Amino acid sequence: MMGGSVKGGQIVGDYPHLKAGAPLEIGRGRMIPTTPWEAPFAAIAGFLGIEDDVDREYILPNIGNFDREENLIETEELFDP
């Protein structure tokens, strides 16, 4: 991401171990992700002013399948106030 309010220079989420036989490696270079794609989009939605959980669930219908504390990225982690 680029922009004046973006907190850059960081990796958000868990960086996978890329060695063969790693716990999340399932063969032929394929990895099981540890962070859902909804995570950065939830933070972007918050930056754009969508704070209500009902609205977030409308634009990100799978967000309810993930634990907010462990899997989702909060707006403050990616953007300056």
Buried (B, 14 or more C-beta within 10 A) or exposed (E): EEEEEEEEEEEBBEEBEEEEEEEEBEEEEEBEEEBBEBBBBBBBBBBEEBEEEEEBEEEBEEBEEBEEEEBBBBBEEBBEE
